[in-house]
Amino acid sequence: TQTTYDARLNIPADTAKAYVAKLTETEKTEQAQIKNLEARLKNTNYVQNAPAAVVAQTRAQLEDTQARLKTISAEMKRFGA
């Protein structure tokens, strides 16, 4: 949520560092998933031979994963990573 107030939490540095480390690992996982899904969708045999519903599901997974990665990146910025 956005507000006109600048509110900050007093989070210990080690807690913030651990959170950023967890976000970094999650970011790597999401990037690998995106790479995998993109490779699958670039495979013409997959796109032509798989049922349309499966291909649509793969495209939806890609969009969802990209959205999660964007959220993770924004969160990492907020924590100064």
C-alpha positions as CSV (number, residue, x, y, z in Angstrom):
1,T,0.0,0.0,0.0
2,Q,1.1,3.5,-0.6
3,T,0.7,6.4,1.8
4,T,1.9,9.9,2.2
5,Y,3.8,8.9,5.3
6,D,7.3,7.6,5.4
7,A,7.1,4.8,7.9
8,R,10.0,2.6,8.7
9,L,10.3,-0.6,10.8
10,N,13.2,-1.1,13.1
11,I,14.4,-4.5,11.8
12,P,17.7,-5.8,13.1
13,A,20.4,-5.9,10.4
14,D,21.0,-9.6,10.6
15,T,17.3,-10.3,10.2
16,A,17.2,-8.0,7.1
17,K,20.3,-9.7,5.7
18,A,18.8,-13.2,6.2
19,Y,15.6,-12.0,4.5
20,V,17.5,-10.6,1.5
21,A,19.5,-13.9,1.3
22,K,16.2,-15.8,1.2
23,L,14.9,-13.5,-1.5
24,T,18.1,-14.0,-3.5
25,E,17.6,-17.7,-3.4
26,T,14.0,-17.4,-4.4
27,E,15.0,-15.0,-7.2
28,K,17.4,-17.6,-8.6
29,T,14.7,-20.3,-8.5
30,E,12.2,-18.1,-10.3
31,Q,14.8,-17.2,-12.9
32,A,15.5,-20.8,-13.6
33,Q,11.8,-21.6,-13.8
34,I,11.4,-18.7,-16.3
35,K,14.3,-20.0,-18.4
36,N,12.7,-23.5,-18.4
37,L,9.3,-22.3,-19.3
38,E,10.6,-20.1,-22.1
39,A,12.6,-23.0,-23.5
40,R,9.6,-25.2,-23.4
41,L,7.5,-22.6,-25.3
42,K,10.3,-22.0,-27.9
43,N,10.2,-25.8,-28.7
44,T,8.0,-25.9,-31.7
45,N,7.4,-29.7,-31.2
46,Y,6.0,-29.0,-27.8
47,V,3.8,-26.1,-29.0
48,Q,2.5,-28.0,-32.0
49,N,2.0,-31.4,-30.4
50,A,0.9,-30.7,-26.8
51,P,-2.8,-30.1,-26.2
52,A,-3.7,-26.4,-26.4
53,A,-4.8,-26.4,-22.8
54,V,-1.3,-27.5,-21.7
55,V,0.4,-24.9,-23.8
56,A,-1.9,-22.2,-22.4
57,Q,-1.1,-23.5,-18.9
58,T,2.6,-23.2,-19.6
59,R,2.1,-19.6,-20.8
60,A,0.1,-18.8,-17.7
61,Q,2.8,-20.3,-15.5
62,L,5.4,-18.1,-17.3
63,E,3.3,-15.0,-16.7
64,D,2.8,-15.9,-13.0
65,T,6.5,-16.6,-12.5
66,Q,7.5,-13.4,-14.2
67,A,5.1,-11.4,-12.0
68,R,6.6,-13.1,-8.9
69,L,10.1,-12.3,-10.0
70,K,9.1,-8.7,-10.4
71,T,7.6,-8.6,-6.9
72,I,10.8,-10.2,-5.5
73,S,13.0,-7.7,-7.3
74,A,10.9,-4.8,-5.9
75,E,11.1,-6.3,-2.4
76,M,14.9,-6.6,-2.7
77,K,15.1,-3.0,-3.7
78,R,13.2,-2.0,-0.6
79,F,15.7,-3.8,1.5
80,G,18.7,-2.2,-0.3
81,A,19.9,-5.3,-2.1
